Amino acid sequence: MDHRLSSDYEDLRKSVEAFARDVVAPVAAEHYEAHTFPYDVVRRMGEMGLFGLPFPEEFGGMGGDYFALCLALEELARVDSSVAITLEAAVSLGAMPIYRFGTDEQKATWLPRLTSGEMLAGFGLTEPGGGTDAGAARTTAVLDGDEWVINGTKSFITNSGTQITGFVTVLAVTGRDDAGRPELSTIIVPSGTPGFTVSEPYSKVGWNSSDTHELGFVDCRVPASNLLGERGRGYAQFLQILDEGRIAIAALSVGLAQGCVDESVRYLHERHAFGKPLEAYQSLDFMVADMEVRAHTARVAYYDAGSRMLAGEPFKKQAAIAKLHASDAAVENARWATQIFGGYGFMNEYAVARFWRDCKVLEIGEGTNEVQRMLIARELGLGR
Ligand SMILES: Cc1cc2nc3c(=O)[nH]c(=O)nc-3n(C[C@H](O)[C@H](O)[C@H](O)COP(=O)(O)OP(=O)(O)OC[C@H]3O[C@@H](n4cnc5c(N)ncnc54)[C@H](O)[C@@H]3O)c2cc1C
């Protein structure tokens, strides 16, 4: 058993680390303050092949795997979680459902532009009435001749309203069985379809330069062929996508947790108090040591889940553990990093202030941490 990276993975990690340092970090605060989407950074990420990491070359991908994506997410989140979540949502939530469940025609239509980063896609599961209880979706899609007619609202959808968003996959009730249970299916709704509206961006606590909107569907008609995968399998599809996505969110969380360590170490060397550098104070050094332990153990947890996934083994429990542990580590590390920075830690121009604002959502997105505990408990045979 070995959790050290192969030379291919290490080369990728290093090249994304350099990209994050040289291209992402210099403009991160500016975009964050202005709440602007970093189109230029996204374009350059596309040129690097990051959007195509886990996809085969025949679809314009890099022929890598999901773990490679996770390594890239970790490195990006060390400096900017908004850029990291843009990539995560684009690949794991946007392109992956098309790759996993799409017809040959859907793959040929959408994947080359998604894997190049030319186009982004959204993942429409959450609704105003609730995200955790996804099976209670109220959005409906009724087949009328050879068209689906969609009505409903989706909340908090990432990458759904950029200038390069091509479509959103929407989970909708497409029927009911004799007992009244909903049949859930997934339907591709291209941007600009009449009846599909994208609201103004949310005013968020963090992830300021990531794109998030509420989406409305009023008698929105798309061809019947826009059904993604089998009718009635929508819920299962979304759960599969979210299982994988948890490893990606864990990687992103580790990046933020490690970014807190990076910034804190630098600051302890630079800043002086009572005639000594802060690093002379062991209580502060111990804070950073504890932060490093959290980042390291969370990394091991996502490497473990990722290696099981790549080996084709069950990984649901390990992914939930990794997501839970890593997001908690991110929140805890951001708390201590801002403390180490003192008053400067409360100033938005410092990266640790961004980390503080960006960390909380990691305990909420892609299944709240209560959901992760439910999954872990269920895997232990509890609460079925
Ligand atoms: C910035 C951002 C981006 C997002 N991007 C997307 C996206 O691209 N696509 C998408 O579909 N969604 C997206 N989401 C939505 C996100 O996945 C949901 O917010 C999350 O799943 C929680 O759903 P909810 O907000 O409706 O909370 P609720 O489901 O209403 O939950 C409220 C609280 O109750 C708890 N809870 C609920 N049920 C139980 C239970 N049975 N047992 C114990 N506790 C329970 C939850 O853990 C939570 O603490 C995004 C959210 C944010 C903030």
PDBQT file of the ligand as one rigid body, heavy atoms in Angstrom, charges set to zero:
ROOT
HETATM    1  C1  LIG A 401     -22.340  28.387  -3.317  1.00  0.00    +0.000 C 
HETATM    2  C2  LIG A 401     -23.193  27.186  -3.541  1.00  0.00    +0.000 A 
HETATM    3  C3  LIG A 401     -23.130  26.496  -4.742  1.00  0.00    +0.000 A 
HETATM    4  C4  LIG A 401     -23.979  25.408  -4.990  1.00  0.00    +0.000 A 
HETATM    5  N1  LIG A 401     -23.947  24.789  -6.211  1.00  0.00    +0.000 NA
HETATM    6  C5  LIG A 401     -24.902  23.855  -6.494  1.00  0.00    +0.000 A 
HETATM    7  C6  LIG A 401     -25.006  23.296  -7.804  1.00  0.00    +0.000 A 
HETATM    8  O1  LIG A 401     -24.224  23.605  -8.706  1.00  0.00    +0.000 OA
HETATM    9  N2  LIG A 401     -26.018  22.414  -8.055  1.00  0.00    +0.000 N 
HETATM   10  C7  LIG A 401     -26.912  22.044  -7.089  1.00  0.00    +0.000 A 
HETATM   11  O2  LIG A 401     -27.804  21.262  -7.386  1.00  0.00    +0.000 OA
HETATM   12  N3  LIG A 401     -26.804  22.526  -5.823  1.00  0.00    +0.000 NA
HETATM   13  C8  LIG A 401     -25.835  23.439  -5.520  1.00  0.00    +0.000 A 
HETATM   14  N4  LIG A 401     -25.750  23.948  -4.248  1.00  0.00    +0.000 N 
HETATM   15  C9  LIG A 401     -26.715  23.534  -3.254  1.00  0.00    +0.000 C 
HETATM   16  C10 LIG A 401     -26.161  22.662  -2.139  1.00  0.00    +0.000 C 
HETATM   17  O3  LIG A 401     -25.811  21.406  -2.639  1.00  0.00    +0.000 OA
HETATM   18  C11 LIG A 401     -27.234  22.624  -1.055  1.00  0.00    +0.000 C 
HETATM   19  O4  LIG A 401     -27.245  23.898  -0.428  1.00  0.00    +0.000 OA
HETATM   20  C12 LIG A 401     -27.025  21.529  -0.034  1.00  0.00    +0.000 C 
HETATM   21  O5  LIG A 401     -27.181  20.271  -0.626  1.00  0.00    +0.000 OA
HETATM   22  C13 LIG A 401     -28.014  21.655   1.131  1.00  0.00    +0.000 C 
HETATM   23  O6  LIG A 401     -29.304  21.787   0.675  1.00  0.00    +0.000 OA
HETATM   24  P1  LIG A 401     -30.206  23.000   1.253  1.00  0.00    +0.000 P 
HETATM   25  O7  LIG A 401     -29.411  24.239   1.152  1.00  0.00    +0.000 OA
HETATM   26  O8  LIG A 401     -31.517  22.981   0.584  1.00  0.00    +0.000 OA
HETATM   27  O9  LIG A 401     -30.385  22.676   2.785  1.00  0.00    +0.000 OA
HETATM   28  P2  LIG A 401     -31.521  21.732   3.436  1.00  0.00    +0.000 P 
HETATM   29  O10 LIG A 401     -31.618  20.467   2.660  1.00  0.00    +0.000 OA
HETATM   30  O11 LIG A 401     -32.757  22.523   3.631  1.00  0.00    +0.000 OA
HETATM   31  O12 LIG A 401     -30.880  21.416   4.845  1.00  0.00    +0.000 OA
HETATM   32  C14 LIG A 401     -30.909  22.381   5.926  1.00  0.00    +0.000 C 
HETATM   33  C15 LIG A 401     -30.193  21.759   7.124  1.00  0.00    +0.000 C 
HETATM   34  O13 LIG A 401     -30.881  20.582   7.547  1.00  0.00    +0.000 OA
HETATM   35  C16 LIG A 401     -29.992  19.474   7.561  1.00  0.00    +0.000 C 
HETATM   36  N5  LIG A 401     -30.737  18.273   7.191  1.00  0.00    +0.000 N 
HETATM   37  C17 LIG A 401     -31.569  18.098   6.151  1.00  0.00    +0.000 A 
HETATM   38  N6  LIG A 401     -32.072  16.866   6.153  1.00  0.00    +0.000 NA
HETATM   39  C18 LIG A 401     -31.557  16.226   7.221  1.00  0.00    +0.000 A 
HETATM   40  C19 LIG A 401     -31.705  14.918   7.783  1.00  0.00    +0.000 A 
HETATM   41  N7  LIG A 401     -32.466  13.985   7.222  1.00  0.00    +0.000 N 
HETATM   42  N8  LIG A 401     -31.020  14.625   8.913  1.00  0.00    +0.000 NA
HETATM   43  C20 LIG A 401     -30.242  15.546   9.502  1.00  0.00    +0.000 A 
HETATM   44  N9  LIG A 401     -30.052  16.808   9.019  1.00  0.00    +0.000 NA
HETATM   45  C21 LIG A 401     -30.712  17.132   7.907  1.00  0.00    +0.000 A 
HETATM   46  C22 LIG A 401     -28.918  19.807   6.565  1.00  0.00    +0.000 C 
HETATM   47  O14 LIG A 401     -27.706  19.096   6.824  1.00  0.00    +0.000 OA
HETATM   48  C23 LIG A 401     -28.760  21.313   6.820  1.00  0.00    +0.000 C 
HETATM   49  O15 LIG A 401     -27.945  21.529   7.942  1.00  0.00    +0.000 OA
HETATM   50  C24 LIG A 401     -24.871  24.995  -3.978  1.00  0.00    +0.000 A 
HETATM   51  C25 LIG A 401     -24.901  25.651  -2.747  1.00  0.00    +0.000 A 
HETATM   52  C26 LIG A 401     -24.090  26.733  -2.530  1.00  0.00    +0.000 A 
HETATM   53  C27 LIG A 401     -24.182  27.449  -1.201  1.00  0.00    +0.000 C 
ENDROOT
TORSDOF 0
